[in-house]
Amino acid sequence: MKKFWLGLLCGALLAGTSVAVVISLQARQVNVSFLVNGKEIKLEKPDKVLEVDGRLYAPVRFLAESLGGTSSFEEESRKLILQHGPLSITDPNVPSVSVGNLVLTRSGNRTEIIGQLQYSGIGNTVKSLEGSLTFYDAANQKLGSALVTGTFGVETRIFTTSAPEDLRAYDTMILNVQAEDGKSIAPAPTFLYENWENGFSLALPEFWRDKFTVIPSIDSDHQVTSLTFVDNANVETGGVLFTINLYPKKVWEESGKTLLEQVPSWQMGEAKGRVYAMAAASDVQYNLQNEALAQEYEAMRRSMERIRISFSALR
């Protein structure tokens, strides 16, 4: 069993006199085993577990990854960042791939990215993947992109990548899978929805064609125009996919932040003195007893982020 001595130098100013105090703490390396959800996990060299003053200290990265998450330390901000949660970022064009637990840190003039990627439904096989992550801020402006490449399977695997832009303030991230096993994957087809009356356009997924209705309404008290996109097949139970609200710029400046906090909402853009924001439906909008209708609604709803970043003001 190895022993280490830790020296702690404390400086104090007493009555104008600088006093240096050295405190020695004895640390010893201990051999322990870790059981995570019933599975034994072993440390890899050169990681160590130390006992100091009756407490055990283990490497944060080892613990985070053993628990199914990611971690990183950012020297610039002196932050230790950990992420642990479901892999919820997907590409609707390749639904078997999911990404999550992203940790972004700034190192020099680059943003370092650590994340996890997993396939589903491919059994014991693995696939080589080429893709990209594109990051947008809260105002729907593109911050930059990073490439993701590697070989992945049904077991969650950590990947690393980087980008020159500072991506840490991102609000939305889009995954695009561009190739699998060396075969290119064409982007999912879209069609252009243009609303000249309200001055904007959106790129909607091709499978949306003839499946939705836009219902306009006006809040005359606040001069807010609302355009609600509804799934036709689920209209009897609501079918609301999202609503685009057009706020006068003054109204947005006075209460936009509060509006975003009241319901899940995102700013899309600004033009001709108006701010466009997308609001998600706040409750269940499809028939819970009809699996086919539920699946259609969910497929359409998953397109929201990509529709939001496609926003363009019409001149």
C-alpha positions in Angstrom: 0.0 0.0 0.0 1.6 3.3 -1.1 1.6 6.4 1.0 1.8 10.0 -0.1 2.3 13.3 1.8 0.4 16.3 0.8 1.7 19.8 1.7 -0.6 22.7 2.2 0.9 26.2 2.4 -1.4 28.8 4.0 -0.5 32.5 4.0 -2.0 34.8 6.6 -1.4 38.4 7.4 -1.4 39.0 11.1 -0.6 42.5 12.5 1.3 43.3 9.3 3.4 40.2 9.5 3.2 37.4 6.9 3.0 34.0 8.5 3.4 30.8 6.5 1.9 27.6 7.9 2.6 24.2 6.5 -0.1 21.6 7.1 0.9 18.0 6.2 -1.9 15.5 5.3 -1.1 11.8 4.9 -2.8 10.2 1.9 -2.5 6.5 1.0 -3.4 4.7 -2.1 -6.1 2.0 -1.4 -7.2 -0.9 -3.5 -11.0 -0.9 -3.9 -13.5 -2.3 -6.3 -16.5 -0.5 -7.7 -19.9 -2.0 -8.2 -22.1 0.1 -10.5 -25.7 -1.3 -10.8 -24.4 -4.7 -9.9 -21.5 -4.7 -12.4 -17.9 -4.6 -11.2 -15.8 -1.8 -12.7 -12.0 -1.6 -12.4 -9.8 1.5 -12.5 -7.4 1.7 -15.4 -3.8 2.8 -14.8 -2.6 5.4 -13.9 -5.9 6.2 -12.1 -5.7 5.8 -8.3 -8.1 5.9 -5.3 -6.7 7.8 -2.4 -7.8 7.9 1.3 -7.2 11.2 2.9 -8.4 12.0 6.5 -10.8 9.0 6.4 -12.3 9.9 3.0 -11.9 8.2 -0.3 -11.1 10.2 -3.4 -11.6 8.7 -6.9 -11.1 10.2 -10.4 -14.2 12.2 -11.5 -14.0 11.1 -15.1 -13.9 7.4 -14.1 -16.9 7.9 -11.8 -18.9 9.9 -14.5 -18.2 7.4 -17.3 -18.9 4.4 -15.0 -22.3 5.9 -14.3 -23.0 6.4 -18.0 -22.1 10.1 -18.3 -19.3 12.3 -19.4 -17.1 14.9 -17.8 -14.4 17.5 -18.5 -12.5 20.2 -16.8 -12.3 23.7 -18.3 -9.1 25.5 -17.2 -10.3 28.9 -18.4 -13.4 29.0 -16.1 -12.1 26.5 -13.5 -15.2 24.5 -14.0 -15.6 20.8 -13.6 -18.5 19.8 -15.9 -20.5 16.6 -15.7 -23.4 15.4 -17.9 -25.6 12.4 -17.2 -28.9 11.7 -19.0 -30.7 10.0 -21.9 -29.3 10.3 -25.4 -32.1 12.4 -26.8 -30.6 14.1 -29.8 -31.5 12.4 -33.1 -31.5 12.8 -36.8 -35.0 12.0 -38.1 -33.4 10.8 -41.3 -31.5 8.1 -39.4 -33.6 7.4 -36.3 -31.4 4.5 -35.1 -28.6 7.0 -34.1 -28.9 9.1 -30.9 -26.4 11.5 -29.2 -26.3 13.1 -25.8 -24.4 14.1 -22.7 -22.4 16.8 -24.5 -19.7 18.6 -22.5 -18.2 21.7 -24.2 -15.1 23.4 -22.9 -12.9 26.1 -24.3 -9.2 25.3 -24.8 -7.0 27.9 -26.4 -8.8 29.0 -29.6 -11.0 25.9 -29.9 -14.1 24.4 -28.4 -13.5 20.8 -27.2 -16.5 18.6 -27.3 -17.1 15.3 -25.5 -20.3 13.3 -26.0 -21.9 9.9 -26.3 -23.4 8.2 -29.4 -25.4 5.0 -29.6 -27.1 2.9 -32.3 -30.3 1.0 -31.7 -31.7 -2.0 -33.5 -28.5 -3.2 -35.2 -27.8 -6.2 -33.0 -24.2 -7.1 -32.4 -22.9 -5.3 -35.5 -21.1 -2.0 -35.6 -21.2 0.8 -38.2 -18.8 3.5 -39.2 -20.4 6.9 -39.1 -19.7 10.3 -40.5 -21.8 13.2 -39.3 -21.9 16.7 -37.9 -23.2 18.6 -34.9 -24.4 22.2 -35.7 -25.0 24.6 -32.8 -27.4 27.6 -32.6 -27.8 30.2 -29.9 -31.0 31.4 -28.3 -31.6 33.9 -31.1 -31.5 31.1 -33.6 -28.2 32.2 -35.0 -25.7 29.6 -36.1 -22.6 29.4 -33.9 -20.6 26.7 -35.8 -20.3 23.0 -36.5 -18.2 20.0 -35.5 -17.6 16.7 -37.2 -18.4 13.4 -35.6 -16.7 10.2 -37.0 -16.0 6.8 -35.6 -17.3 3.2 -35.3 -20.3 2.7 -33.1 -22.8 0.1 -32.0 -25.6 -0.6 -29.5 -23.2 0.0 -26.6 -23.0 3.7 -25.7 -19.6 5.0 -26.8 -17.8 8.3 -26.0 -16.6 10.5 -28.9 -14.5 13.6 -29.0 -14.4 16.4 -31.5 -13.7 20.1 -31.7 -14.5 23.4 -33.5 -12.7 26.8 -33.8 -15.9 28.7 -32.9 -16.9 29.3 -29.2 -20.0 27.0 -29.0 -20.5 27.0 -25.3 -23.5 29.3 -25.3 -25.5 27.1 -27.6 -29.3 26.7 -27.1 -30.0 24.1 -29.9 -27.9 21.4 -31.4 -28.8 19.6 -34.7 -27.4 16.2 -35.6 -26.9 15.3 -39.2 -25.7 11.8 -40.2 -24.0 12.1 -43.6 -22.7 8.6 -44.2 -22.7 5.0 -42.8 -20.2 2.4 -43.7 -18.9 4.7 -46.4 -22.3 5.1 -48.1 -23.6 8.7 -48.3 -27.0 9.4 -46.9 -29.0 12.1 -48.7 -30.6 14.8 -46.5 -34.3 14.2 -45.9 -36.3 16.0 -48.6 -38.2 19.2 -47.7 -40.5 21.7 -49.4 -40.8 25.4 -48.9 -43.7 26.9 -46.9 -44.0 30.6 -47.6 -46.3 32.9 -45.7 -46.1 36.2 -47.6 -48.8 37.9 -45.5 -46.6 37.5 -42.4 -43.3 37.7 -44.1 -41.5 34.4 -43.5 -40.7 31.0 -44.9 -39.9 27.6 -43.5 -38.4 24.4 -44.9 -40.9 21.6 -43.9 -40.2 17.9 -44.2 -41.7 16.4 -47.4 -43.8 13.9 -45.3 -45.6 16.9 -43.9 -47.1 17.8 -47.3 -51.0 17.9 -47.2 -50.9 16.7 -43.5 -51.1 20.0 -41.7 -53.3 23.1 -41.4 -52.2 26.6 -40.3 -54.8 28.3 -38.1 -54.3 32.1 -37.7 -55.4 34.2 -34.7 -54.8 37.7 -33.4 -54.5 39.0 -29.8 -55.6 42.6 -30.5 -54.7 43.7 -26.9 -51.0 43.0 -27.4 -51.0 43.1 -31.3 -49.6 39.6 -31.4 -50.4 37.4 -34.4 -50.4 33.6 -33.9 -50.1 30.9 -36.5 -50.9 27.4 -35.1 -49.7 24.4 -37.1 -52.0 21.5 -36.6 -51.7 17.8 -37.5 -54.8 17.1 -39.6 -55.0 13.5 -38.5 -55.2 14.4 -34.8 -57.3 17.5 -35.0 -60.1 15.9 -32.9 -57.8 15.7 -29.9 -56.1 19.0 -30.6 -53.3 18.0 -33.0 -51.3 21.2 -32.2 -47.7 20.8 -33.3 -46.4 24.3 -32.5 -47.4 27.9 -32.8 -45.5 30.7 -34.4 -46.1 34.0 -32.6 -45.3 37.4 -34.2 -44.6 40.0 -31.5 -44.1 43.7 -32.1 -40.5 44.4 -31.2 -41.5 46.7 -28.4 -43.7 44.0 -26.8 -40.9 41.5 -27.2 -38.3 43.8 -25.6 -40.6 44.4 -22.6 -41.8 40.9 -22.0 -40.1 38.4 -24.3 -38.0 36.8 -21.6 -41.1 36.2 -19.5 -43.0 34.8 -22.5 -40.2 32.3 -23.1 -40.3 31.1 -19.5 -44.1 30.6 -19.5 -44.2 27.9 -22.1 -41.4 26.1 -24.0 -40.6 28.7 -26.6 -37.7 29.7 -28.9 -36.9 32.9 -30.8 -36.7 32.3 -34.5 -35.8 35.6 -36.1 -36.6 39.3 -36.5 -37.8 41.3 -39.4 -39.7 44.6 -40.1 -40.2 45.5 -36.5 -41.5 42.0 -35.5 -39.9 39.2 -33.5 -40.9 35.6 -34.5 -41.0 32.9 -31.8 -42.0 29.3 -31.9 -44.0 27.8 -28.9 -44.4 24.1 -28.4 -47.8 22.5 -27.5 -48.1 22.3 -23.7 -50.1 19.1 -23.3 -51.0 15.9 -25.1 -52.4 16.6 -28.6 -52.9 13.2 -30.1 -55.2 10.2 -29.6 -53.6 8.0 -26.8 -55.7 5.0 -27.9 -54.6 5.1 -31.5 -50.9 4.0 -31.9 -50.8 4.9 -35.6 -52.0 8.5 -35.0 -49.7 8.8 -32.0 -46.7 7.8 -34.1 -47.6 10.2 -36.9 -47.9 13.1 -34.4 -44.6 12.3 -32.7 -42.8 12.0 -36.1 -44.1 15.4 -37.1 -43.3 16.9 -33.7 -39.7 15.7 -33.8 -39.1 18.0 -36.8 -39.7 21.1 -34.8 -36.0 22.0 -34.2 -35.1 21.6 -37.8 -38.1 23.6 -38.9 -37.2 26.4 -36.4 -33.6 26.8 -37.7 -34.9 26.9 -41.3 -36.7 30.2 -40.6 -36.1 32.9 -43.2 -37.7 36.4 -43.5 -39.2 37.2 -46.8 -38.3 40.5 -48.4 
